[in-house]
Amino acid sequence: MTRSSRFLLPFALIALASSLAVAVPRAAAVDPYPTSGVATLSSDHFQIHYSRDVAPCPTAAISQEQAGEVLGMAERAYALYSGWGYTAPGAPVDISVDDFSIDCFAHGAIPLGTPMPHGRWDAIITPVGSDEIHLGAATGLAYHVIAHEVFHVFEDAVAAGAQQWLTEGLAEWASVRANTAAGGLEQNPDRTMDCVGSECGDSEFDRNGYPGWMLFEYLAERFGDAKVKSVLDAAAANPGWTGTQALSSVVQPLGPALGKFFEDYTTARLTGSFTSTALAGVLPQTQASIVIGSSSGAVSPVTLAVNHLAVRYVDVAHGLDTDTGPCYSASLALKVALPPLVASTPYYYANTKGAVAQAFSVSGTTASLTVPWNTCGASPHAYVSLPNETNDVVPPALDGREFTVSGTVTVDKSKPAAASEAPAGVKVIGPVVQAPTTDPAPDLTLHAPELIRVSAKTRLLRFVVFSSGDGTLKATLGSTWLGSAGLHAGNNDVRFILPTQLLKTLRKTNTPDNVLMLTSYSPGGTQGASVTRRVAVQLVKKTTKPKRRR
């Protein structure tokens, strides 16, 4: 008797599965994937070397896709600089992705004498000839960093011995242009332009000479991008030249001597007069401040020492004691005592809508300028530049030269003033402040007595109100609507003509009809707080005619 096939089939399948399990070992036993060693990818002009995730540099391991992205960015920068006419390096360039913090390198090694700790760097390039770019896996894989290092390879192809402030400034300029994004700004804007070293600032950006990119951006915007390349070409053709000599050889045939060119650059920094998105509208960091009082008198002097090819800026603020009080028109006469042998011209920038930089008039060692002023504390701060244009092209380069800023203010209290309007799009370097997500109404401070008396003859209700921002002021007197007035940040001179029919009700001082209510509103219509005063009419005394004598 035979069993039905439906009972035999399951046993056959089980037997087959068992035989396969015995005959075929686990996949990991016969084809393990590599976890150690250095992987390499190549493109037209670069080879990238990177660690797998076990060894040699597990903390610097990246994926093949990431390696391809780095190659793509390097080739993009290479093509851009070649298109600009710069000489390309002759051999393929090696890129190594490393962990500088533990000195683990996928390929080659960094130069001896690289400042410690190595983890402070985003990227390190080897000396000329070896053509190695070392990128930190943690911070060096962004396009801005890669474009900067690729430009160094182009520089080394023609001007290997050029001064570091020149090559670093040019490489940063090129990477900013390549990235079409904002470049870095120095933390020490008063540093000497040709300074490189730990004494040259508080950040690696300053110490490396990167701030020179802004000088080359000014050169490009004023005379064209080709003139930036001409500076590198001049350094290549004259190996013994300093960076300032190479720059001078380019700008002087175009008109200005190097010192005047540097002075013009510091004036552009004073006003933010650039087309670069990183610099347009950016106001300078200042190294001293003068606060002008609300009464006529002398201005407290400020003295600053400035080194060669450096500039310092002074902040000039309105209204020492008028943050909450009325303000007036004034005239400000400024003087700058110039150091001997420094032929620099200070500039003043009002930082108001439509303002431009104004040169001081120089006579001997005294520079002077008189400008309109006001005592309104909400007016934007003004700025004064103090450039020291001395340099090694026309020696001597003079350091530690003192400039003293002083002056007098003359206040006209017969002319009430309002705060000046700042130019649109101004950017001030400083900490990031979170912007409010709502539309708050401005805060008000009313400068008026508790009881405001109005002449029955003129019916003019006038007061000064300080507003923390732009908006609208709406006014009611008792149950009568008086109207509205626009508000701007600072003091506002507000006036209303009272209706004739109110005069009778305002003869008393303690009725609901006497209550003046002022309410602020934001530009979007959000209601703010209200302030109140009482209003009473001041009757005009009748003049009595003298009696005739008989």
C-alpha positions in Angstrom: 0.0 0.0 0.0 1.5 3.4 -1.0 1.0 6.8 0.8 -0.6 9.6 -1.0 1.8 12.1 -2.6 0.3 14.9 -0.6 1.8 13.4 2.5 5.2 12.7 0.9 5.7 16.3 -0.5 6.4 18.1 2.8 9.0 15.6 3.8 10.8 16.0 0.5 10.9 19.8 0.9 12.3 19.5 4.4 15.0 17.2 3.2 16.0 19.5 0.3 16.3 22.5 2.6 18.5 20.5 5.0 20.8 19.5 2.3 21.2 23.1 1.1 21.9 24.3 4.6 24.7 21.8 4.9 26.2 22.4 1.4 26.2 26.3 1.3 28.0 28.1 4.2 27.0 31.6 5.4 27.9 34.4 2.9 30.1 36.2 5.4 32.4 33.2 5.6 33.3 33.4 1.9 32.9 37.0 0.7 33.6 39.6 3.5 33.6 43.3 2.4 36.7 45.4 3.1 36.6 47.5 6.3 40.2 48.6 6.5 42.6 50.4 4.2 42.5 53.5 2.0 40.0 53.8 -0.9 40.8 56.0 -3.9 38.6 57.7 -6.5 40.0 59.6 -9.5 38.7 62.4 -11.8 40.3 64.4 -14.6 42.6 66.4 -12.4 42.3 65.0 -8.8 42.7 61.8 -6.9 40.9 61.5 -3.5 42.2 59.1 -0.8 39.9 58.3 2.2 39.8 55.8 5.0 37.4 52.9 5.4 35.5 52.7 8.7 38.0 50.5 10.7 41.4 51.6 9.7 43.6 53.6 9.2 41.4 56.7 10.2 38.0 55.5 11.4 37.2 59.0 12.7 37.8 60.4 9.2 35.9 57.7 7.2 33.6 58.9 4.5 31.4 57.1 1.9 32.2 56.7 -1.7 29.4 59.1 -2.5 30.9 61.7 -0.3 34.3 61.2 -1.9 32.7 61.7 -5.3 31.1 65.0 -4.1 34.5 66.2 -3.0 36.0 65.4 -6.4 33.1 67.1 -8.1 33.6 70.3 -6.1 37.4 70.3 -6.8 36.8 69.9 -10.5 34.2 72.7 -10.4 36.7 75.1 -8.9 39.4 73.9 -11.2 37.3 74.7 -14.3 36.3 78.1 -12.9 39.8 79.2 -12.3 41.0 77.9 -15.6 38.2 79.9 -17.2 39.5 83.0 -15.5 42.8 82.6 -17.2 44.9 81.3 -14.3 47.7 78.8 -15.0 46.6 75.3 -14.1 48.9 72.9 -12.2 50.6 70.4 -14.4 50.1 67.0 -12.6 47.0 65.5 -11.0 46.5 66.7 -7.4 46.1 64.3 -4.5 43.3 65.0 -1.9 43.5 63.3 1.4 40.6 63.2 3.9 42.1 63.2 7.4 41.5 63.6 11.1 43.9 66.4 12.1 43.0 66.1 15.8 44.8 62.8 16.1 47.2 63.2 13.1 45.7 60.4 11.1 46.3 60.8 7.4 44.8 58.7 4.6 47.6 59.7 2.2 50.9 61.4 2.5 51.5 63.8 5.5 51.2 67.4 6.3 54.2 69.7 6.3 56.6 69.7 9.3 56.2 72.8 11.4 52.4 73.1 10.8 51.2 75.1 13.9 49.7 73.0 16.6 47.2 71.8 17.5 46.5 70.5 14.0 42.8 70.1 14.8 42.4 73.9 14.5 42.6 73.7 10.7 39.9 73.0 8.1 42.5 72.2 5.5 46.3 72.0 5.1 48.2 72.1 1.8 51.7 70.6 1.4 54.7 72.6 0.1 55.0 73.3 -3.6 55.8 70.3 -5.7 54.0 67.5 -3.9 50.5 68.8 -4.9 48.6 67.4 -1.9 45.5 68.9 -0.4 44.6 67.6 3.1 41.0 68.2 4.1 39.7 67.8 7.7 36.8 65.3 7.6 34.9 67.3 10.3 35.1 70.8 8.8 37.0 70.7 5.5 34.6 69.1 3.1 32.5 72.3 2.2 32.9 73.9 -1.2 34.2 77.1 0.2 37.1 75.3 1.8 37.8 73.1 -1.2 37.7 76.1 -3.6 40.2 78.0 -1.4 42.7 75.1 -1.4 42.3 74.5 -5.1 43.2 78.1 -5.8 46.4 77.6 -3.7 47.4 74.9 -6.2 46.9 77.4 -9.1 49.0 80.0 -7.1 51.8 77.6 -6.5 52.0 76.9 -10.2 53.2 80.4 -11.0 54.1 82.3 -7.8 55.2 79.7 -5.2 57.2 82.2 -3.1 54.7 85.0 -2.8 54.0 86.4 0.7 51.4 84.6 2.7 49.0 87.5 3.2 48.9 87.9 -0.6 48.3 84.3 -1.4 45.8 83.7 1.4 43.9 86.9 0.6 43.7 85.9 -3.1 42.7 82.3 -2.3 39.9 83.5 0.0 38.7 86.1 -2.6 38.6 83.3 -5.3 36.7 80.9 -3.0 34.2 83.6 -2.1 33.6 84.3 -5.8 33.5 80.6 -6.6 30.9 80.0 -3.8 28.8 83.0 -4.7 28.2 83.3 -1.0 29.2 85.5 1.9 32.8 85.4 2.8 34.3 85.9 6.3 34.7 89.2 8.1 37.7 89.8 10.4 37.3 89.9 14.1 40.2 92.4 14.3 39.4 95.0 11.5 42.1 97.3 12.8 44.9 94.7 12.0 47.6 95.6 9.6 46.7 94.4 6.1 50.0 92.6 5.5 50.1 90.9 8.9 50.3 87.1 9.1 50.9 85.3 12.4 49.5 84.6 15.9 50.0 88.3 16.8 47.6 89.3 14.0 44.2 88.7 15.5 42.0 86.6 17.7 40.8 84.2 15.0 42.5 81.8 12.6 40.9 83.9 9.8 42.8 87.0 10.9 46.0 85.3 11.8 46.2 83.6 8.4 45.8 86.8 6.4 42.4 85.9 5.0 41.0 89.5 5.5 43.0 90.5 2.4 40.2 89.1 0.3 38.2 92.3 0.9 41.0 94.4 -0.4 41.1 92.3 -3.6 37.3 92.5 -3.9 37.6 96.3 -3.8 40.3 96.1 -6.5 38.1 93.9 -8.6 35.0 96.0 -8.2 36.9 99.2 -9.0 39.2 98.1 -11.8 37.9 94.7 -12.9 38.6 91.1 -12.1 41.6 90.9 -14.4 43.5 93.2 -12.2 43.4 90.7 -9.4 45.1 88.2 -11.6 47.7 90.9 -12.6 48.7 91.1 -8.9 49.6 87.4 -8.8 51.3 87.7 -12.2 53.4 90.6 -10.8 54.4 88.5 -7.8 55.4 85.6 -10.1 57.5 87.9 -12.4 59.3 89.5 -9.4 60.1 86.8 -6.9 61.8 89.2 -4.5 58.9 91.6 -4.2 56.7 92.0 -1.2 52.9 91.6 -1.6 52.4 95.3 -1.3 55.0 95.9 -4.1 53.1 93.6 -6.4 49.8 95.3 -5.6 51.3 98.7 -6.0 52.6 97.8 -9.5 49.1 97.1 -10.6 47.1 100.0 -9.0 49.6 102.9 -9.5 49.4 102.8 -13.3 45.6 103.0 -12.9 45.8 106.3 -11.0 46.2 106.0 -7.2 49.3 105.3 -5.4 49.1 102.3 -3.0 48.5 104.5 0.0 45.6 106.4 -1.6 44.2 103.1 -2.9 44.2 101.7 0.6 42.6 104.9 1.9 39.8 104.6 -0.7 39.3 101.0 0.4 38.9 102.0 4.0 36.4 104.6 2.9 34.4 101.9 1.1 34.5 99.8 4.3 33.3 102.9 6.2 30.1 103.2 4.1 29.6 99.5 3.0 30.0 100.7 -0.7 30.5 97.3 -2.3 28.5 95.1 -4.7 29.6 91.9 -3.0 26.7 90.5 -0.9 29.2 89.9 1.9 30.2 93.5 2.2 27.4 95.6 0.7 25.9 97.8 3.4 28.1 96.4 6.2 29.1 99.1 8.7 32.6 98.8 10.2 33.4 97.6 13.7 34.6 100.5 15.8 37.4 100.8 18.2 36.3 103.9 20.1 33.0 105.8 20.7 32.1 109.5 21.2 28.7 110.3 22.6 27.7 113.9 21.7 25.7 115.7 24.5 22.4 117.6 24.1 23.9 120.9 25.1 26.4 123.1 23.3 30.0 122.5 24.3 33.2 120.6 23.6 33.3 117.0 22.6 35.4 114.7 24.8 38.5 113.8 22.7 39.4 110.2 21.8 42.9 109.1 20.9 43.7 105.9 18.9 47.1 104.5 17.7 47.0 103.1 14.2 49.7 100.9 12.5 50.8 101.0 8.9 48.2 99.8 6.3 45.6 99.7 9.0 42.5 101.7 9.8 40.5 102.3 13.0 36.9 103.6 13.1 35.2 105.9 15.7 31.5 105.6 16.5 29.8 109.0 16.9 26.5 108.7 18.8 23.7 111.2 19.1 22.1 112.5 22.3 24.0 111.8 25.5 20.9 112.4 27.6 18.0 112.6 25.1 16.8 109.1 25.0 13.6 110.1 26.7 13.6 113.9 26.2 13.0 116.4 23.3 15.8 116.9 20.8 17.0 119.7 18.7 19.0 120.6 15.6 22.7 121.2 16.0 26.0 121.7 14.2 29.0 119.4 14.9 32.5 120.6 14.2 35.0 117.8 14.2 38.8 117.9 14.3 41.4 115.2 13.9 45.0 115.7 15.0 47.0 113.8 12.5 50.4 112.1 13.4 53.4 113.6 11.7 54.5 112.0 8.4 51.2 110.3 7.9 49.5 111.8 4.9 46.1 110.3 5.4 42.6 111.9 5.1 40.0 110.9 7.6 36.4 110.5 6.4 33.0 111.0 8.0 29.9 109.1 7.3 26.5 110.2 8.7 24.9 106.8 8.1 21.6 108.4 7.2 19.4 108.0 4.2 21.2 109.4 1.1 24.4 110.1 3.0 27.9 109.7 1.4 31.3 109.7 2.9 32.7 113.2 3.4 36.4 113.9 3.5 37.9 116.1 6.2 39.8 119.2 5.0 43.5 118.7 5.9 45.8 121.5 6.7 49.2 120.5 8.0 48.5 118.0 10.8 44.9 119.1 11.4 41.9 117.7 9.6 38.5 119.4 10.1 34.9 119.1 9.1 31.6 120.7 10.1 28.4 118.7 9.6 24.7 119.0 10.4 23.7 117.3 13.6 20.8 116.7 16.0 20.6 115.6 19.6 18.0 112.9 19.0 19.2 109.7 20.7 17.4 107.5 18.2 19.3 108.9 15.2 21.7 106.3 13.6 25.3 106.5 14.8 27.8 108.3 12.5 31.4 107.0 11.8 34.8 108.5 11.3 37.7 106.6 9.6 41.3 107.0 10.7 43.5 105.3 8.0 47.3 105.0 8.2 48.3 104.5 4.6 52.1 104.3 5.1 53.7 101.2 3.6 56.9 99.6 2.5 56.5 100.7 -1.1 57.2 104.3 -0.1 59.0 103.8 3.2 59.0 104.1 6.0 55.9 102.1 7.1 55.0 103.8 10.4 53.3 102.0 13.3 51.8 103.2 16.5 50.8 106.6 15.1 48.2 108.4 17.2 45.1 110.2 15.9 43.1 112.4 18.2 39.4 113.1 17.4 37.8 116.2 19.1 35.3 118.8 18.4 32.5 121.1 19.5 28.7 120.8 19.2 26.4 123.9 18.9 22.8 123.1 19.7 19.9 125.4 18.5 17.1 124.8 21.0 14.8 127.0 18.9 14.7 124.3 16.3 13.1 121.0 17.5 14.3 118.0 15.5 13.3 114.4 14.8 15.6 111.4 14.6 17.4 111.0 11.3 16.4 108.1 9.1 19.0 105.3 8.6 19.7 104.1 5.0 17.9 101.0 3.8 19.6 97.7 4.1 22.3 98.6 6.6 24.1 95.7 8.2 26.0 96.1 11.4 28.5 93.5 12.4 27.6 91.9 15.8 25.8 89.1 17.6 22.8 87.5 16.0 19.5 88.7 17.7 16.3 86.7 17.2 13.7 88.8 15.4 10.2 88.9 16.9 7.6 86.7 15.1 4.8 89.1 16.0 4.1 92.7 15.0 4.4 94.6 18.3 3.2 98.2 18.7 5.9 100.7 19.7 6.3 101.8 23.3 5.5 105.4 24.0 7.0 108.0 26.4 5.1 111.2 26.6 7.0 114.4 27.3 4.2 116.7 28.7 3.0 117.8 32.1 0.1 116.0 33.7 -2.1 119.0 32.8 -1.6 120.4 29.4 -3.0 123.9 28.9 -4.2 124.9 25.4 -4.6 128.5 24.3 -8.2 129.4 23.6 -6.9 131.6 20.8 -4.8 129.1 18.8 -6.5 125.9 20.1 -3.1 124.1 19.4 -2.5 121.0 21.4 1.2 120.2 21.0 3.5 117.6 22.8 6.5 115.4 22.1 6.2 111.7 22.3 9.2 109.2 22.2 8.4 106.0 20.2 10.4 102.8 20.3 9.7 102.2 16.7 7.5 103.0 13.6 3.8 103.0 13.9 0.7 105.2 14.4 -0.5 107.3 17.3 -4.3 107.6 17.7 -5.7 110.4 20.0 -9.0 111.0 21.7 -10.0 113.8 24.0 -12.9 112.6 26.2 -15.3 111.1 23.7 -14.0 113.2 20.8 -11.7 111.7 18.1 -8.8 114.1 17.4 -7.0 112.1 14.7 -3.9 110.1 14.1 -0.2 110.8 13.5 2.6 108.7 12.1 5.4 107.6 14.5 9.0 106.9 13.8 11.7 105.6 16.2 12.8 108.5 18.5 11.1 111.7 19.4 8.0 112.8 17.5 6.6 116.4 17.6 2.8 115.9 17.5 0.2 118.6 17.0 -3.6 118.7 16.9 -6.0 121.7 16.5 -8.9 121.2 18.9 -12.5 121.7 17.7 -14.0 125.0 18.8 -16.9 123.3 20.5 -14.6 121.6 23.0 -13.4 124.9 24.5 -16.4 125.3 26.8 -16.0 121.7 28.2 -12.3 122.2 28.8 -12.7 125.1 31.2 -12.8 122.6 34.1 -9.9 120.3 34.8 -11.4 117.2 36.5 -14.1 115.9 34.1 -14.0 112.9 31.7 -14.0 115.3 28.8 -10.5 116.5 29.9 -8.8 113.1 29.5 -6.4 112.9 26.6 -5.8 109.3 25.6 -2.9 108.4 23.2 -2.6 104.8 21.9 0.1 103.3 19.8 -0.5 100.9 16.9 2.1 98.9 14.9 2.3 99.3 11.1 0.2 96.1 10.9 -2.5 97.4 13.2 -1.6 95.7 16.5 -2.8 97.9 19.4 -0.3 98.9 22.0 -0.5 100.6 25.4 -2.1 103.9 26.1 -0.9 107.0 28.0 -3.1 109.7 29.3 -2.9 113.3 30.3 -5.5 116.0 31.1 -6.1 119.0 28.9 -7.6 122.3 29.9 -8.2 125.5 28.0 -6.2 128.6 28.9 -8.5 131.6 28.5 -7.2 134.7 26.9 -7.3 137.6 29.3 -9.4 140.5 28.2 -7.5 143.8 27.9 -9.1 146.7 29.7 -9.1 150.0 28.0 -7.8 152.9 30.1 -10.4 155.4 31.3 -10.4 158.8 29.7 -9.6 161.7 31.9 -12.0 164.4 31.9 
